[in-house]
Amino acid sequence: MSTPFLLFRAGTVSYREAWEMQLRLAERRGAGEIPDVLILIEHPRTYTRGRRTKPEELPMGNAWYEERGIEIIDSDRGGLVTYHGPGQLVAYPIVDLAPLGGDVHEFVRGLERVMIGALGEHGVPAQAIEGWTGVWTEGSAPAPGLADAARKIGFIGLHVSRGITTHGLSINVDVDLAPFEWVVPCGITDAAMTSIALETGGPETVAAVGDTVARHFGTVFGRDPKATTAAELGLEAAPSMLKGER
């Protein structure tokens, strides 16, 4: 029998609140009080700056973005600036890497496989491209003026402390792509962003893609999902965090 992981569908939660949630669960995971957890979540309009973000990645200045209802938050994850918003699936694995061999890079490769498998089921053939972060549609590595260049659809940014992961991955399902154009997303200047809805031309839901991601997460990492709630996780949650469903 495979090792279980807890699957928490958190609904729409602010980035700050979700970050605090992750830290609390990571502490409990490190203490052995809970098994691995996968949080499925959406965020309001937010730019997050990773540890290597440079000021020029948000060229309009903080006030300009805030006037458009986008919060800007400095994060401890790896990577550069990225955008989260309604219509984007975010998945946060709170995982002890030791049983998986402790290899962070292999875990990231596994997250790429999770996204590629899930995107394929939703009609978007996808790939990882050597030297480029995240997951991309079919096509050549991005370059200026390249007509058949791949477009970025999946993102990864992790933080590991004492062998426990926080932060994770995101997939553009049916998200407004304009905010990506207002920054230098992931430090990339020569690539287009896309979504499942844009690629397929059909309606898609974050919930449906989340279910597919959870299934592929279990397959890739040899885990069986077990649905849980905020109360079962020991989270004294705000109402928005109490939407975990079985």
Summary of the structure (lengths in Angstrom):
residues: 246
radius of gyration: 17.1
end to end distance: 21.0
largest distance: 52.6
contacts: 837
relative contact order: 0.22
helix: 31%
strand: 27%
